[in-house]
Amino acid sequence: MKKTLNIDAKLLKDARIACGAGTDTDAVRLGLEALVRNAAYQRSRLYLGTEKDVEDVPRRREKPASKPASKPASRRRAA
């Protein structure tokens, strides 16, 4: 889609350098994608810590206290 935009030339040049874009169109597209991504991140942050009575989730699985399984005979290395 074609649009006519008034963009400061220095700002566009700095944006192209910052994001490594080859063209002005790429720089604008990358900037818009970053803006949309940031807005989605900000919306998701609104839910952080909203459930007050939640229990902490364990981060690691508890391993049972058992012997490690032995390797099958076909997998053993010859000495």
C-alpha positions in Angstrom: 0.0 0.0 0.0 1.3 3.4 -0.8 1.1 6.3 1.7 2.5 9.8 1.6 4.3 10.6 4.9 6.2 13.6 6.1 9.2 12.2 8.0 12.2 14.1 9.2 15.2 13.2 6.9 17.7 13.0 9.7 15.4 10.8 11.9 14.8 8.4 9.0 18.6 8.3 8.2 19.3 7.6 11.9 16.6 4.9 12.0 18.0 3.2 8.9 21.5 3.1 10.5 20.1 1.9 13.9 18.2 -1.0 12.5 20.4 -1.8 9.6 17.7 -1.4 7.0 18.6 -1.1 3.4 15.8 1.1 2.3 13.5 3.7 3.8 10.6 1.4 3.4 12.4 -1.3 5.4 13.2 1.2 8.1 9.6 2.3 8.5 8.4 -1.3 8.4 10.8 -2.4 11.1 9.9 0.6 13.2 6.2 -0.1 13.0 6.8 -3.8 13.8 8.8 -2.7 16.9 6.1 -0.3 17.9 3.4 -3.0 17.7 5.6 -5.5 19.6 6.2 -3.0 22.3 2.5 -2.2 22.7 1.7 -5.9 23.0 4.4 -6.3 25.6 3.0 -3.3 27.6 -0.5 -4.8 27.5 0.7 -8.1 28.8 2.5 -6.4 31.6 -0.8 -5.2 32.9 -1.6 -8.7 34.0 1.6 -9.1 36.0 0.8 -9.8 39.6 -2.9 -9.4 39.4 -3.8 -12.6 41.2 -3.0 -12.0 44.8 -3.7 -15.5 46.4 -1.9 -17.6 43.8 0.6 -20.2 45.0 4.2 -20.2 43.8 4.8 -22.6 41.0 7.8 -24.9 41.5 10.4 -24.3 38.8 12.1 -27.7 38.8 10.8 -31.2 38.9 11.7 -33.2 42.0 13.7 -36.3 41.0 12.9 -39.5 42.8 15.7 -41.0 44.9 16.4 -44.1 42.9 19.4 -45.7 41.2 20.2 -44.5 37.7 19.2 -46.9 35.0 22.0 -49.0 33.5 22.8 -48.8 29.8 21.6 -51.6 27.5 24.4 -54.0 26.5 24.3 -52.8 22.9 25.1 -49.2 24.0 28.1 -50.0 26.2 31.5 -49.1 24.8 34.1 -51.8 24.4 37.1 -51.3 26.6 
